[in-house]
Amino acid sequence: MKPHPRTEFSELMERAGLSIETAAELLNVSDRTIRRNINNQGRKIDQLRLTKLREAADSRCTEGRREDFRFIDLFAGIGGLRRPFETIGGRCVFTAEWDRFSRQTYKANFPETAESDHVFAEDVRPFADSPDKVPAHDVLLAGFPCQPFSIAGVSKKNALGRPHGFLCDTQGTLFYDLAKIIAHHRPPAFLLENVKNLQRHDGGKTFATIMHVLQKELGYNVSYRVVSSTPWVPQKRERIFIVGFRDQVNFNFDNLAVPQGDGPTLGQILDSDVDPKYTLTEHMWKYLQGYKEKHRNAGNGFGFSLFGPNDVARTLSARYYKDGSEILIEQKGNRPRRLTPRECARLMGFEEPGETKFCIPVSDTQAYRQFGNAVVVPAVQAVANLMEPHITFVLEREGRARPAISKPKLTLPEPRVST
C-alpha cells in the first residue's frame, strides 16, 4: 500500500493519532470526506477542520509530558522499546529507523516526532560517522540487527598496522555504528534487545564480541537475560535484553518482576467478529495441508500450526503475511484464519484486549511485518521498571534531581499470583 501523500491534513492526522474512522467521528464528516482531504490535490480544505485537527494533535503531544531523562531510540521499528521508557519519565529526542512503512506507523503513534527538537533519521550510519549530531541523552535504546563479525587476532592486526578492537572487529555492521555512538556520548545507561539466538549466532562469536566491546572496550557494567513473553501475552516469544550502566550500580536481572501463575491465552486477545478475508482460501488451506503431510512423511516437523482460544501461540514472525501458517486460528465449520493486524497488536502487547488505541496506518502486509519484528511491550516495561531506580540513582548522583511530576499511565495486565 502506498503511503498517504504528505499533506498538512494527513500529517495532522498522524500527529493526533487518528485513523480515518476516528478522524471522521471527531470532525463529524464521512469517511469518504476524510479520504478526499487526505488525498487533497489543490482542493480547499475547511479551515475549521484543520484547526480542530491541530488542536487534537497539540493536545496529544503535550498530554502527560514529563522529562526526567532523555533517551534515543535506534533501530526503532514501531516504537516497542520507546513506550515503556516514556512511562518511567523519559523523553525521546532522537529516533532512527530505515524502513519507511515502520516510520509511518511510528509517527502515527508518537506525534512528538514532528516537533522541532526531535530528530527522526532514516539511516543511523551517517549519524554514527558524525555522532556529535546525535542529541545528548541519558539512555540509549536499540533493537539492533544480528550480524556476524569478522574476528582476527590483535597481534596479527598490529603486525599489519591495522586498528583492533570494535573499530575493526565489528566494522561494517550496525552494531559498529551503535558502539560508535555509545563511545562518543557515554550515556549513563543503555538497553539493547535481540533474538534469543544471538548467544549462539556464528558459533557464539557474535555475542562474545558484543560483550567484549561493551564491557572491556567501552567500560560498561553489563547484564543480560533471556525473557519469555508468555507471562504477559499468549505467545511463546523469547528475546535477550542487554542492560549496561556506565557507573557501578546494583542492577540485577534476578529482581525482574514477572507475573506468576498461568499466563493469558489467545481467547483474551481474539475478536469474535472477524472479516472473512482473513479466512484461508480453499487453495491455500489445501496447499498447507499437503505441505505438512509431505514433511510428516519425511520425518520433519514443518507445516502449519492450529490454535484455539485456550492455547498460547508460537512466535509471530515477520513472514506471517505470506500464509499465516505459524499461527492459524481454528474456526468451527470453516477453514482456519489468520490473526488480524489488530489481534497482532494485542499479541505483542501494544494494546489491551478490546482496545483499538494503537494506530495501524499501513496495509495488512506491512502491519504483519512490523508486529513480527517488534518487541513485546509489557516485557520491555518490566525491564524499564527494573532499570528506573538505577537511572534515577545515577542522575541524582550527578546532581540532576527528578522533577515531582506524576507519571503518564500505561495500562498493563495485572500480575497474577501463584496459588
C-alpha positions as MATLAB code, in Angstrom:
seq = 'MKPHPRTEFSELMERAGLSIETAAELLNVSDRTIRRNINNQGRKIDQLRLTKLREAADSRCTEGRREDFRFIDLFAGIGGLRRPFETIGGRCVFTAEWDRFSRQTYKANFPETAESDHVFAEDVRPFADSPDKVPAHDVLLAGFPCQPFSIAGVSKKNALGRPHGFLCDTQGTLFYDLAKIIAHHRPPAFLLENVKNLQRHDGGKTFATIMHVLQKELGYNVSYRVVSSTPWVPQKRERIFIVGFRDQVNFNFDNLAVPQGDGPTLGQILDSDVDPKYTLTEHMWKYLQGYKEKHRNAGNGFGFSLFGPNDVARTLSARYYKDGSEILIEQKGNRPRRLTPRECARLMGFEEPGETKFCIPVSDTQAYRQFGNAVVVPAVQAVANLMEPHITFVLEREGRARPAISKPKLTLPEPRVST';
ca = [
       0.000    0.000    0.000;
       1.368    3.426   -0.922;
       1.615    5.898    1.962;
      -0.758    8.849    2.003;
       0.503   11.996    0.271;
       2.282   14.260    2.730;
      -0.388   16.937    3.083;
      -0.939   19.084    6.140;
      -4.200   17.236    6.750;
      -2.576   13.779    6.729;
       0.347   14.956    8.897;
      -2.039   16.386   11.484;
      -3.995   13.122   11.475;
      -0.778   11.215   12.195;
       0.260   13.613   14.963;
      -3.195   13.296   16.534;
      -3.043    9.505   16.253;
      -6.299    9.337   14.309;
      -7.469    6.692   11.876;
      -9.852    7.552    9.039;
     -12.780    6.376   11.161;
     -11.797    8.278   14.323;
     -10.997   11.431   12.328;
     -14.428   11.255   10.675;
     -16.049   10.958   14.103;
     -14.031   13.865   15.520;
     -14.817   16.178   12.598;
     -18.386   14.937   12.171;
     -17.934   14.096    8.491;
     -17.992   10.898    6.430;
     -15.056    8.521    5.925;
     -15.188    9.481    2.248;
     -14.654   13.147    3.096;
     -11.618   12.258    5.226;
     -10.127   10.257    2.363;
     -10.675   13.171   -0.018;
      -8.950   15.541    2.434;
      -6.021   13.141    2.863;
      -5.536   12.928   -0.891;
      -6.127   16.626   -1.379;
      -4.671   17.910   -4.630;
      -5.478   21.577   -4.847;
      -8.934   21.351   -3.263;
      -9.601   23.811   -0.470;
      -9.981   22.167    2.941;
     -12.292   23.621    5.559;
     -10.023   25.612    7.914;
     -12.189   24.669   10.881;
     -11.330   21.032   10.269;
      -7.624   21.822   10.138;
      -7.906   23.862   13.345;
      -9.690   21.042   15.147;
      -7.120   18.514   13.942;
      -4.282   20.808   15.023;
      -5.802   21.152   18.497;
      -6.133   17.363   18.772;
      -2.515   16.897   17.683;
      -1.181   19.550   20.062;
      -3.176   18.072   22.929;
      -1.790   14.618   22.286;
       1.773   15.917   22.051;
       1.626   17.639   25.442;
      -0.606   15.219   27.331;
       1.284   13.533   30.168;
       4.571   15.187   29.104;
       7.330   14.536   31.561;
      11.074   14.645   31.232;
      13.131   13.053   33.965;
      15.721   11.898   31.446;
      16.371   11.920   27.702;
      16.727    8.830   25.560;
      17.322    7.888   21.931;
      15.583    5.095   20.029;
      17.781    3.311   17.448;
      16.558    0.655   15.008;
      13.249    1.756   16.424;
      10.758   -0.288   14.399;
       7.294    0.830   15.514;
       8.342    2.020   18.974;
       8.025   -1.029   21.210;
      11.094   -0.046   23.241;
      10.106    3.607   23.405;
       6.678    3.325   25.017;
       7.800    1.766   28.344;
      10.624    4.270   28.807;
       8.189    7.132   28.392;
       6.131    5.729   31.254;
       9.135    5.884   33.609;
       9.819    9.528   32.808;
      11.898    9.501   29.636;
      11.563   11.769   26.630;
      12.728   10.577   23.237;
      14.960   13.122   21.481;
      16.245   11.053   18.541;
      14.825    8.179   16.505;
      16.424    6.119   13.749;
      14.518    3.620   11.573;
      15.310    2.745    7.964;
      12.006    1.154    6.888;
       9.611    3.788    5.522;
       6.476    1.878    6.457;
       7.684    1.422   10.032;
       8.416    5.148   10.163;
       4.842    5.785    9.062;
       3.433    3.682   11.906;
       5.909    5.151   14.404;
       4.985    8.740   13.530;
       1.276    7.943   13.705;
       1.661    6.704   17.283;
       4.286    9.168   18.519;
       3.246   12.623   17.298;
       6.156   14.198   19.182;
       8.370   13.130   16.267;
       7.050   16.174   14.410;
       8.471   18.596   16.995;
      11.438   20.737   16.017;
      13.756   19.363   18.708;
      13.216   15.721   17.741;
      15.416   14.252   15.012;
      13.993   11.328   13.013;
      16.756    9.674   10.976;
      16.135    7.179    8.221;
      19.654    5.727    8.433;
      21.726    5.661   11.607;
      25.063    5.235    9.810;
      25.653    8.898    8.834;
      24.990    9.856   12.464;
      27.416    7.192   13.666;
      30.044    8.740   11.390;
      29.263   12.135   12.984;
      27.964   11.150   16.448;
      28.056   14.755   17.644;
      24.915   15.233   15.515;
      23.054   12.817   17.804;
      21.489   14.793   20.677;
      22.873   14.329   24.176;
      20.990   11.587   26.018;
      20.918    9.624   29.258;
      19.667    6.273   27.961;
      20.250    4.594   24.607;
      17.701    2.059   23.341;
      18.403   -0.205   20.381;
      16.822   -3.310   18.896;
      19.837   -3.801   16.667;
      20.042   -6.424   13.885;
      22.056   -9.590   14.426;
      25.103   -9.707   12.120;
      28.300  -11.833   12.119;
      31.614  -10.166   12.853;
      34.937  -10.843   11.240;
      37.283  -11.503   14.165;
      41.058  -11.810   13.843;
      43.896  -11.801   16.349;
      45.037   -8.456   17.720;
      48.705   -9.344   17.268;
      48.123  -10.086   13.574;
      46.351   -6.759   13.092;
      49.156   -4.913   14.878;
      51.699   -6.552   12.588;
      49.715   -5.355    9.582;
      49.326   -1.879   11.048;
      45.543   -2.196   11.261;
      43.269   -0.972   14.060;
      41.922   -3.517   16.512;
      39.042   -3.561   18.939;
      35.492   -2.810   17.856;
      36.790   -0.382   15.201;
      37.919   -3.448   13.284;
      36.123   -6.471   14.712;
      32.677   -5.048   14.060;
      33.488   -2.870   11.051;
      30.669   -2.712    8.528;
      27.956   -3.916   10.923;
      25.187   -1.923   12.518;
      26.494   -2.835   15.970;
      29.659   -0.981   14.966;
      27.588    2.177   14.384;
      25.810    1.648   17.684;
      29.134    1.262   19.501;
      30.489    4.490   17.992;
      27.506    6.451   19.316;
      27.944    4.929   22.795;
      31.685    5.641   22.730;
      31.107    9.290   21.807;
      28.216   10.146   24.138;
      28.952    7.789   27.044;
      25.267    7.659   28.148;
      24.698    6.604   31.768;
      22.668    3.574   30.639;
      21.600    1.562   27.624;
      19.186   -1.246   26.764;
      19.829   -3.467   23.760;
      17.388   -6.102   22.513;
      17.832   -9.007   20.140;
      16.672  -12.523   19.345;
      17.458  -15.291   21.811;
      19.700  -16.912   19.214;
      22.153  -14.001   19.472;
      24.061  -16.002   22.092;
      24.622  -18.862   19.617;
      24.964  -16.774   16.476;
      28.076  -17.621   14.445;
      29.108  -20.229   17.000;
      28.934  -17.742   19.871;
      31.499  -15.385   18.291;
      28.998  -12.593   17.711;
      27.822  -12.450   21.325;
      31.358  -12.791   22.688;
      32.475   -9.823   20.594;
      29.481   -7.734   21.663;
      30.140   -8.391   25.337;
      33.861   -7.700   24.926;
      33.159   -4.371   23.229;
      30.548   -3.268   25.779;
      32.444   -4.392   28.887;
      36.141   -4.207   28.095;
      36.435   -1.570   25.392;
      33.577    0.768   26.323;
      33.841    0.066   30.065;
      30.177   -0.561   30.921;
      28.795   -2.793   33.645;
      26.675   -5.186   31.607;
      23.949   -7.689   32.492;
      21.771   -9.754   30.193;
      18.811  -12.094   30.398;
      16.589  -14.040   28.022;
      12.982  -13.097   28.824;
       9.939  -15.091   27.750;
       6.765  -13.244   26.787;
       4.278  -15.884   27.996;
       3.668  -14.323   31.459;
       2.302  -11.219   29.719;
       0.891  -12.254   26.325;
      -0.383  -15.531   24.795;
       2.723  -16.062   22.676;
       5.898  -18.101   23.114;
       8.491  -15.488   22.282;
      11.938  -15.247   23.874;
      14.239  -12.261   23.481;
      17.577  -11.332   25.020;
      17.840   -7.990   26.816;
      21.282   -6.481   27.451;
      21.461   -3.697   30.049;
      24.532   -1.579   30.603;
      25.355    1.121   33.162;
      28.357    3.388   32.797;
      28.810    3.524   36.577;
      28.654    0.760   39.131;
      25.052    0.204   40.266;
      23.251   -2.628   41.988;
      21.268   -3.713   38.916;
      20.259   -7.388   38.945;
      18.055   -9.164   36.403;
      17.093  -11.665   39.124;
      14.845   -8.908   40.507;
      12.798   -8.645   37.302;
       9.086   -8.570   38.220;
       7.495  -11.393   36.238;
       3.795  -12.240   36.711;
       3.320  -15.644   38.314;
       0.752  -18.339   37.611;
      -0.933  -19.192   34.348;
      -0.392  -16.641   31.618;
      -3.056  -15.308   29.248;
      -4.475  -17.387   26.399;
      -5.456  -16.465   22.855;
      -9.114  -16.201   23.762;
      -8.305  -12.978   25.609;
      -6.998  -11.184   22.510;
      -9.151  -12.653   19.721;
     -12.117  -10.824   18.210;
     -15.414  -12.643   17.814;
     -16.431  -10.836   14.627;
     -13.668  -11.050   12.012;
     -13.727  -10.084    8.344;
     -13.983  -13.219    6.139;
     -10.938  -12.025    4.185;
      -8.735  -13.406    6.982;
     -10.076  -16.950    6.445;
      -7.726  -19.038    4.308;
      -8.828  -19.698    0.756;
      -9.564  -23.291   -0.223;
      -6.435  -23.298   -2.366;
      -4.166  -22.057    0.438;
      -5.659  -24.426    3.017;
      -5.239  -27.382    0.656;
      -1.657  -26.346   -0.065;
      -0.727  -26.066    3.627;
      -2.277  -29.437    4.437;
      -0.369  -31.065    1.588;
       2.862  -29.348    2.600;
       2.533  -30.571    6.173;
       1.726  -34.121    5.083;
       4.719  -34.164    2.758;
       7.103  -33.202    5.561;
       5.419  -35.505    8.070;
       6.111  -38.437    5.741;
       9.737  -37.290    5.502;
      10.018  -37.172    9.289;
      10.138  -33.387    9.501;
       8.037  -31.094   11.657;
       7.390  -28.398    9.076;
       3.882  -27.192    8.431;
       1.072  -25.109    9.839;
       0.016  -24.791   13.483;
      -3.622  -24.560   14.583;
      -4.618  -22.790   17.806;
      -7.819  -22.347   19.758;
      -8.905  -19.825   22.404;
      -7.317  -21.786   25.270;
      -3.899  -22.019   23.621;
      -0.702  -19.993   23.610;
       0.630  -19.208   20.136;
       4.025  -19.785   18.618;
       6.290  -16.817   17.885;
       4.776  -14.318   15.485;
       7.307  -13.778   12.689;
       7.830  -11.094   10.057;
       6.859  -13.644    7.374;
       3.351  -14.022    8.789;
       1.914  -12.051    5.873;
       2.807  -14.875    3.461;
       0.412  -17.582    4.646;
      -0.042  -17.175    8.417;
       0.957  -20.802    8.848;
       2.718  -20.436   12.215;
      -0.419  -19.136   13.933;
      -3.713  -20.245   12.356;
      -6.893  -19.775   14.363;
      -9.425  -22.619   14.341;
     -12.956  -21.821   13.191;
     -15.871  -24.202   13.716;
     -17.363  -25.338   10.452;
     -14.907  -23.349    8.382;
     -11.304  -23.210    7.289;
      -8.868  -21.615    9.755;
      -7.969  -17.937    9.582;
      -5.044  -15.662   10.111;
      -4.826  -13.268   13.017;
      -5.930   -9.765   12.129;
      -3.371   -6.939   12.449;
      -5.375   -5.641   15.423;
      -5.077   -9.037   17.146;
      -1.337   -8.980   16.391;
      -1.110   -5.604   18.146;
      -2.629   -7.209   21.259;
      -0.490  -10.334   20.888;
       2.582   -8.067   21.060;
       1.181   -6.037   23.980;
       0.831   -2.749   22.096;
      -2.727   -2.511   23.381;
      -5.125   -4.239   25.729;
      -7.805   -6.777   24.676;
     -10.769   -4.969   23.175;
      -8.793   -1.770   22.553;
      -8.077   -0.106   19.228;
      -5.744    2.617   20.503;
      -2.644    1.689   18.538;
      -2.781    3.352   15.132;
      -2.157    0.993   12.184;
      -1.899    3.291    9.136;
      -0.320    0.717    6.797;
      -1.502   -2.290    4.785;
      -2.048   -5.678    6.418;
       1.143   -6.962    4.793;
       3.253   -4.187    6.302;
       1.482   -4.460    9.661;
       2.268   -8.192    9.883;
       5.924   -7.484    9.104;
       6.090   -4.736   11.700;
       4.486   -6.682   14.543;
       6.535   -9.762   13.654;
       9.717   -7.711   14.049;
       8.582   -5.893   17.190;
       9.190   -6.437   20.890;
       6.562   -7.482   23.436;
       5.797   -4.186   25.133;
       4.882   -5.472   28.647;
       8.142   -7.453   28.793;
      10.097   -4.290   27.958;
       8.025   -2.441   30.546;
       9.217   -4.885   33.213;
      12.850   -4.254   32.205;
      12.288   -0.478   32.157;
      10.737   -0.618   35.633;
      13.758   -2.565   36.880;
      16.146   -0.004   35.374;
      14.256    3.071   36.617;
      15.628    3.373   40.182;
      19.176    2.868   38.931;
      18.749    5.541   36.244;
      17.408    7.829   38.984;
      20.355    6.998   41.254;
      22.926    7.807   38.557;
      21.264   11.087   37.575;
      20.813   12.234   41.180;
      24.457   11.439   41.854;
      25.234   13.836   39.001;
      23.077   16.462   40.701;
      20.082   16.064   38.430;
      17.100   15.584   40.742;
      13.910   14.248   39.190;
      11.032   16.733   38.999;
       7.983   15.871   41.077;
       5.611   15.195   38.178;
       3.175   12.308   38.089;
       3.864    9.570   35.555;
       1.750    9.091   32.465;
      -0.258    5.916   32.810;
       0.242    2.853   30.618;
      -2.257    0.126   31.419;
      -0.712   -3.334   31.550;
      -2.061   -6.728   32.583;
      -2.367   -7.196   36.341;
       0.303   -9.526   37.792;
      -1.023  -12.957   38.657;
      -0.113  -14.648   41.900;
       0.536  -18.381   42.143;
      -1.818  -20.348   44.343;
];
